[in-house]
Amino acid sequence: MKIRKTLALTVILALILPLLAAAGTTAQESRYFENPEDAVAFFAQSLAQGDMEAALSAMDAQAAGETGDYRALAERIRLVSIATALLLPGEYTEYVTLNQTRLRAQQSLQLFGFIASLLVPEWPDPNIPLILDKDGQLQLPDGGMPLDDFIARLDPERLAPLTLKQVLRLDSAILRSESNQLNVQKQGAVYGFTEQADLMAIYAFGDQLYCHASTAVLRPEGWQLSSLNSPLINTSALGSAWAISGEAASQLLSSPDYLLLYDAPVKE
Protein backbone atom coordinates (compact mmCIF):
# COMPACT_ATOMS: atom_id res chain seq x y z
CA MET A 1 0.00 0.00 0.00
CA LYS A 2 2.84 2.44 0.88
CA ILE A 3 4.53 1.68 -2.45
CA ARG A 4 1.24 2.32 -4.27
CA LYS A 5 0.79 5.67 -2.52
CA THR A 6 4.39 6.68 -3.20
CA LEU A 7 3.97 5.89 -6.89
CA ALA A 8 0.72 7.87 -7.03
CA LEU A 9 2.38 10.90 -5.43
CA THR A 10 5.32 10.60 -7.82
CA VAL A 11 3.00 10.55 -10.85
CA ILE A 12 1.08 13.59 -9.62
CA LEU A 13 4.32 15.41 -8.91
CA ALA A 14 5.63 14.62 -12.38
CA LEU A 15 2.47 16.08 -13.91
CA ILE A 16 2.49 19.35 -12.01
CA LEU A 17 6.23 20.09 -12.07
CA PRO A 18 6.21 21.47 -15.64
CA LEU A 19 3.22 23.69 -14.83
CA LEU A 20 4.89 25.11 -11.77
CA ALA A 21 8.11 25.67 -13.67
CA ALA A 22 6.22 27.76 -16.21
CA ALA A 23 4.53 29.72 -13.43
CA GLY A 24 7.63 30.09 -11.29
CA THR A 25 8.30 33.67 -12.36
CA THR A 26 4.98 34.82 -10.89
CA ALA A 27 5.64 33.41 -7.41
CA GLN A 28 5.51 35.90 -4.56
CA GLU A 29 8.61 36.68 -2.57
CA SER A 30 9.11 34.40 0.41
CA ARG A 31 7.74 35.67 3.71
CA TYR A 32 9.37 35.24 7.10
CA PHE A 33 7.70 35.46 10.48
CA GLU A 34 8.70 36.32 14.03
CA ASN A 35 7.31 33.06 15.38
CA PRO A 36 5.83 29.81 13.95
CA GLU A 37 2.23 30.58 14.90
CA ASP A 38 2.36 33.80 12.85
CA ALA A 39 3.30 31.71 9.82
CA VAL A 40 0.27 29.46 10.38
CA ALA A 41 -2.03 32.45 10.90
CA PHE A 42 -0.87 34.09 7.66
CA PHE A 43 -1.21 30.80 5.79
CA ALA A 44 -4.76 30.32 7.10
CA GLN A 45 -5.78 33.88 6.25
CA SER A 46 -4.38 33.53 2.74
CA LEU A 47 -6.38 30.36 2.15
CA ALA A 48 -9.58 31.96 3.42
CA GLN A 49 -8.98 34.78 0.95
CA GLY A 50 -8.37 32.31 -1.87
CA ASP A 51 -4.81 33.59 -2.34
CA MET A 52 -2.78 30.46 -3.05
CA GLU A 53 0.36 32.37 -4.00
CA ALA A 54 0.34 34.13 -0.64
CA ALA A 55 -0.20 30.81 1.16
CA LEU A 56 2.79 29.26 -0.61
CA SER A 57 4.91 32.35 0.12
CA ALA A 58 4.71 31.41 3.82
CA MET A 59 6.52 28.18 2.94
CA ASP A 60 10.23 27.61 2.44
CA ALA A 61 10.55 26.20 -1.09
CA GLN A 62 12.58 29.17 -2.33
CA ALA A 63 14.89 29.29 0.69
CA ALA A 64 15.40 25.51 0.93
CA GLY A 65 16.01 25.25 -2.81
CA GLU A 66 18.66 27.94 -2.58
CA THR A 67 20.45 26.87 0.61
CA GLY A 68 19.91 23.10 0.39
CA ASP A 69 23.12 21.08 0.55
CA TYR A 70 22.95 18.29 -2.06
CA ARG A 71 26.12 16.59 -0.83
CA ALA A 72 24.93 16.62 2.80
CA LEU A 73 21.58 15.14 1.78
CA ALA A 74 23.17 12.32 -0.22
CA GLU A 75 25.57 11.50 2.61
CA ARG A 76 22.77 11.56 5.17
CA ILE A 77 20.38 9.22 3.36
CA ARG A 78 23.14 7.28 1.56
CA LEU A 79 21.28 7.68 -1.72
CA VAL A 80 21.05 9.78 -4.88
CA SER A 81 17.59 9.60 -6.43
CA ILE A 82 15.09 11.62 -8.47
CA ALA A 83 12.70 11.10 -5.54
CA THR A 84 14.76 13.26 -3.16
CA ALA A 85 13.81 16.87 -2.45
CA LEU A 86 16.95 18.31 -4.05
CA LEU A 87 17.14 17.28 -7.68
CA LEU A 88 20.61 18.63 -8.47
CA PRO A 89 23.63 20.15 -6.69
CA GLY A 90 22.74 23.74 -5.78
CA GLU A 91 26.42 24.71 -5.75
CA TYR A 92 25.85 25.06 -9.49
CA THR A 93 23.60 28.12 -9.36
CA GLU A 94 21.98 27.17 -12.65
CA TYR A 95 20.19 24.37 -10.78
CA VAL A 96 18.77 26.40 -7.90
CA THR A 97 15.55 27.17 -9.78
CA LEU A 98 14.98 23.46 -10.47
CA ASN A 99 15.36 22.61 -6.78
CA GLN A 100 13.02 25.43 -5.81
CA THR A 101 10.47 24.27 -8.38
CA ARG A 102 10.64 20.70 -7.07
CA LEU A 103 10.09 21.82 -3.49
CA ARG A 104 7.29 24.19 -4.52
CA ALA A 105 5.57 21.34 -6.37
CA GLN A 106 5.81 19.14 -3.29
CA GLN A 107 4.33 21.87 -1.09
CA SER A 108 1.63 22.62 -3.67
CA LEU A 109 0.62 18.97 -3.60
CA GLN A 110 0.22 19.20 0.19
CA LEU A 111 -1.78 22.40 -0.21
CA PHE A 112 -4.07 20.49 -2.57
CA GLY A 113 -4.45 17.77 0.05
CA PHE A 114 -5.48 20.29 2.69
CA ILE A 115 -7.98 22.01 0.40
CA ALA A 116 -9.50 18.73 -0.82
CA SER A 117 -9.96 17.45 2.72
CA LEU A 118 -12.02 20.55 3.57
CA LEU A 119 -14.03 20.97 0.38
CA VAL A 120 -14.58 17.31 -0.56
CA PRO A 121 -14.50 15.40 2.74
CA GLU A 122 -16.21 12.45 1.00
CA TRP A 123 -12.83 11.79 -0.66
CA PRO A 124 -10.94 10.42 2.36
CA ASP A 125 -7.70 9.59 0.58
CA PRO A 126 -6.76 11.76 -2.43
CA ASN A 127 -3.84 9.38 -3.06
CA ILE A 128 -6.46 7.08 -4.56
CA PRO A 129 -7.77 8.35 -7.94
CA LEU A 130 -11.49 8.73 -8.48
CA ILE A 131 -12.94 6.78 -11.40
CA LEU A 132 -15.28 8.72 -13.70
CA ASP A 133 -17.94 6.29 -14.94
CA LYS A 134 -19.77 6.39 -18.28
CA ASP A 135 -22.61 8.35 -16.68
CA GLY A 136 -20.29 11.17 -15.65
CA GLN A 137 -20.27 10.19 -11.98
CA LEU A 138 -17.07 10.20 -9.92
CA GLN A 139 -17.00 7.07 -7.82
CA LEU A 140 -16.54 8.15 -4.19
CA PRO A 141 -16.59 5.62 -1.32
CA ASP A 142 -20.14 6.63 -0.31
CA GLY A 143 -21.59 6.94 -3.79
CA GLY A 144 -21.34 8.88 -7.03
CA MET A 145 -20.85 12.61 -7.55
CA PRO A 146 -21.30 14.39 -10.89
CA LEU A 147 -18.05 15.81 -12.20
CA ASP A 148 -19.58 19.30 -12.43
CA ASP A 149 -20.58 19.12 -8.77
CA PHE A 150 -17.08 18.00 -7.83
CA ILE A 151 -15.50 20.93 -9.68
CA ALA A 152 -17.98 23.34 -8.07
CA ARG A 153 -17.04 21.97 -4.66
CA LEU A 154 -13.43 23.01 -5.30
CA ASP A 155 -14.33 26.68 -5.85
CA PRO A 156 -11.76 28.58 -3.72
CA GLU A 157 -14.46 31.01 -2.63
CA ARG A 158 -15.84 28.17 -0.52
CA LEU A 159 -12.73 28.46 1.68
CA ALA A 160 -13.84 31.89 2.95
CA PRO A 161 -15.34 30.57 6.23
CA LEU A 162 -12.05 28.91 7.24
CA THR A 163 -11.11 30.27 10.67
CA LEU A 164 -7.99 29.52 12.69
CA LYS A 165 -8.91 28.82 16.31
CA GLN A 166 -5.71 27.60 18.00
CA VAL A 167 -2.12 26.72 17.20
CA LEU A 168 -0.26 24.27 19.41
CA ARG A 169 3.37 23.18 19.40
CA LEU A 170 4.33 19.59 20.06
CA ASP A 171 6.43 19.23 23.21
CA SER A 172 6.35 15.48 23.78
CA ALA A 173 9.04 13.20 25.16
CA ILE A 174 9.64 11.81 21.67
CA LEU A 175 10.22 15.30 20.28
CA ARG A 176 12.67 16.12 23.08
CA SER A 177 14.52 12.81 22.72
CA GLU A 178 18.19 12.89 21.84
CA SER A 179 17.61 10.89 18.66
CA ASN A 180 14.98 13.31 17.37
CA GLN A 181 17.05 16.38 18.25
CA LEU A 182 19.99 14.86 16.36
CA ASN A 183 17.71 14.18 13.38
CA VAL A 184 16.53 17.82 13.38
CA GLN A 185 20.11 19.00 13.58
CA LYS A 186 21.06 16.89 10.55
CA GLN A 187 17.99 18.08 8.63
CA GLY A 188 18.89 21.66 9.43
CA ALA A 189 22.40 21.12 8.13
CA VAL A 190 20.94 19.96 4.81
CA TYR A 191 18.28 22.63 4.34
CA GLY A 192 19.73 25.61 6.20
CA PHE A 193 17.61 26.00 9.34
CA THR A 194 18.50 26.05 13.04
CA GLU A 195 15.23 25.08 14.76
CA GLN A 196 12.10 23.10 13.90
CA ALA A 197 8.59 23.20 15.36
CA ASP A 198 5.92 20.53 14.89
CA LEU A 199 2.58 22.31 14.98
CA MET A 200 -1.08 21.36 15.32
CA ALA A 201 -3.74 23.85 14.25
CA ILE A 202 -7.43 23.69 15.09
CA TYR A 203 -9.72 25.26 12.49
CA ALA A 204 -13.42 25.98 12.32
CA PHE A 205 -14.93 25.42 8.90
CA GLY A 206 -18.67 25.81 8.80
CA ASP A 207 -20.09 23.83 11.71
CA GLN A 208 -17.14 21.45 11.83
CA LEU A 209 -13.81 21.58 13.66
CA TYR A 210 -10.69 20.31 11.91
CA CYS A 211 -7.13 19.48 12.95
CA HIS A 212 -4.22 20.12 10.66
CA ALA A 213 -0.51 19.56 11.29
CA SER A 214 2.46 21.40 9.84
CA THR A 215 6.17 21.79 10.38
CA ALA A 216 7.89 25.17 10.68
CA VAL A 217 11.62 25.95 10.57
CA LEU A 218 13.68 28.89 11.76
CA ARG A 219 16.09 30.46 9.30
CA PRO A 220 18.28 33.54 9.84
CA GLU A 221 15.50 35.69 8.34
CA GLY A 222 12.73 34.19 10.50
CA TRP A 223 10.21 31.33 10.64
CA GLN A 224 8.59 29.64 7.63
CA LEU A 225 6.41 26.59 7.12
CA SER A 226 8.36 23.75 5.57
CA SER A 227 5.67 21.07 5.33
CA LEU A 228 1.92 20.67 5.78
CA ASN A 229 2.33 17.50 7.82
CA SER A 230 4.31 16.24 10.78
CA PRO A 231 5.86 12.76 10.90
CA LEU A 232 6.15 13.04 14.70
CA ILE A 233 2.42 13.73 15.01
CA ASN A 234 1.87 10.93 12.45
CA THR A 235 -0.23 12.89 9.98
CA SER A 236 -0.87 12.42 6.26
CA ALA A 237 2.09 13.21 3.99
CA LEU A 238 -0.45 14.68 1.57
CA GLY A 239 -1.26 17.49 4.01
CA SER A 240 -4.88 16.55 4.68
CA ALA A 241 -6.87 17.90 7.61
CA TRP A 242 -9.27 15.71 9.59
CA ALA A 243 -12.55 16.43 11.33
CA ILE A 244 -12.65 16.34 15.14
CA SER A 245 -15.33 16.82 17.78
CA GLY A 246 -15.41 19.64 20.29
CA GLU A 247 -14.54 17.13 23.00
CA ALA A 248 -11.51 15.92 21.07
CA ALA A 249 -10.39 19.52 20.56
CA SER A 250 -10.65 20.16 24.31
CA GLN A 251 -8.60 17.05 25.05
CA LEU A 252 -5.94 18.20 22.60
CA LEU A 253 -5.79 21.65 24.20
CA SER A 254 -5.33 20.11 27.66
CA SER A 255 -2.76 17.53 26.53
CA PRO A 256 0.63 17.78 28.30
CA ASP A 257 2.27 16.95 24.96
CA TYR A 258 1.36 20.33 23.47
CA LEU A 259 2.05 23.99 24.23
CA LEU A 260 -0.60 26.54 23.25
CA LEU A 261 0.96 29.22 21.03
CA TYR A 262 -2.11 30.97 19.69
CA ASP A 263 -5.70 31.21 20.84
CA ALA A 264 -8.09 33.24 18.71
CA PRO A 265 -10.04 35.86 20.69
CA VAL A 266 -13.64 34.97 21.34
CA LYS A 267 -15.98 37.16 19.31
CA GLU A 268 -18.63 38.95 21.34
Residue pairs with C-beta under 8 A, 6 or more apart in sequence:
4 127
5 127
6 83
8 127
8 128
8 129
9 109
9 127
9 237
9 238
10 83
12 109
13 105
13 106
13 109
16 105
16 108
16 109
17 101
17 102
17 105
20 101
20 104
20 105
20 108
21 101
24 97
24 100
24 101
24 104
26 53
27 53
27 56
27 57
27 62
27 104
28 53
28 54
28 56
28 57
29 57
30 57
30 60
30 62
30 63
30 224
31 39
31 42
31 57
31 58
31 224
32 219
32 221
32 222
32 223
32 224
33 39
33 42
33 58
33 222
33 223
33 224
34 222
34 223
35 223
35 261
36 167
36 169
36 197
36 199
36 216
36 218
36 223
36 225
36 261
37 167
37 169
37 199
37 261
37 262
38 223
39 58
39 216
39 223
39 224
39 225
40 164
40 167
40 199
40 201
40 214
40 216
40 225
40 262
41 164
41 167
41 262
42 54
42 58
43 55
43 58
43 59
43 214
43 225
44 162
44 163
44 164
44 201
44 203
45 164
46 52
46 54
46 55
46 57
46 58
47 55
47 114
47 115
47 159
47 162
48 159
48 160
48 161
48 162
48 163
49 160
50 156
50 157
50 159
50 160
52 111
52 156
55 111
56 104
56 107
56 108
56 111
58 224
58 225
59 107
59 224
59 225
59 226
60 103
60 191
60 193
60 217
60 219
60 224
60 225
60 226
61 100
61 103
61 104
61 106
61 107
62 100
62 104
63 192
63 219
63 221
63 224
64 85
64 99
64 100
64 103
64 191
64 192
64 226
65 86
65 90
65 96
65 97
65 99
65 100
65 101
65 102
65 103
65 104
66 90
66 96
66 99
66 100
67 90
67 191
67 192
67 219
68 85
68 86
68 90
68 99
68 190
68 191
68 192
69 90
69 189
69 190
69 191
69 192
70 86
70 88
70 89
70 90
70 91
71 89
72 189
72 190
73 84
73 85
73 86
73 190
74 80
74 84
76 186
76 190
77 84
85 99
85 102
85 103
85 106
86 99
86 102
87 95
87 98
87 99
87 102
88 95
88 98
88 99
89 95
90 96
90 99
107 227
107 228
109 238
109 239
110 227
110 228
110 229
110 237
110 238
110 239
111 228
111 239
112 126
112 238
112 239
113 126
113 228
113 236
113 238
113 239
113 240
114 212
114 228
114 239
114 240
114 241
115 154
115 156
115 159
116 123
116 126
116 154
116 240
117 123
117 126
117 210
117 240
117 241
117 242
118 159
118 162
118 205
118 210
118 241
119 153
119 154
119 155
119 158
119 159
120 150
120 153
120 154
121 243
122 140
122 141
122 142
122 145
123 130
123 140
123 141
124 141
126 238
126 240
127 238
130 138
130 139
130 140
130 150
131 138
131 139
132 138
132 139
132 147
133 139
133 144
135 144
136 146
136 147
137 144
137 145
137 146
137 147
138 144
138 145
138 146
138 147
138 150
161 204
161 205
161 206
162 203
162 204
162 205
163 203
163 204
163 205
163 264
164 201
164 202
164 203
164 262
164 264
165 201
165 202
165 203
165 204
165 209
165 249
165 263
165 264
166 201
166 202
166 249
166 253
166 260
166 262
166 263
166 264
167 199
167 200
167 201
167 202
167 260
167 261
167 262
168 199
168 200
168 201
168 202
168 252
168 253
168 258
168 259
168 260
168 261
169 197
169 198
169 199
169 200
169 258
169 259
169 261
170 197
170 198
170 199
170 200
170 230
170 232
170 233
170 257
170 258
171 257
171 258
171 259
172 232
172 257
174 180
174 232
175 198
175 232
180 232
184 195
184 196
187 193
187 196
188 194
188 195
188 196
188 217
191 217
191 226
192 219
193 217
193 218
193 219
193 226
194 218
194 219
194 220
195 217
195 218
196 215
196 216
196 217
196 218
196 226
197 215
197 216
197 217
197 218
197 223
198 213
198 215
198 230
198 232
198 233
199 213
199 214
199 215
199 216
199 230
199 261
200 211
200 212
200 213
200 230
200 233
200 252
200 258
201 211
201 212
201 213
201 214
202 209
202 210
202 211
202 244
202 249
202 252
202 253
203 209
203 210
203 211
203 212
203 241
204 210
208 243
209 243
209 244
209 245
209 246
209 248
209 249
210 241
210 242
210 243
210 244
211 241
211 242
211 244
211 249
211 252
212 228
212 235
212 239
212 241
212 242
213 228
213 229
213 230
213 233
213 235
214 225
214 227
214 228
214 229
214 230
215 225
215 226
215 227
215 229
215 230
216 223
216 224
216 225
216 226
217 223
217 224
217 226
227 239
228 239
229 235
229 236
229 237
229 238
229 239
244 252
252 258
253 260
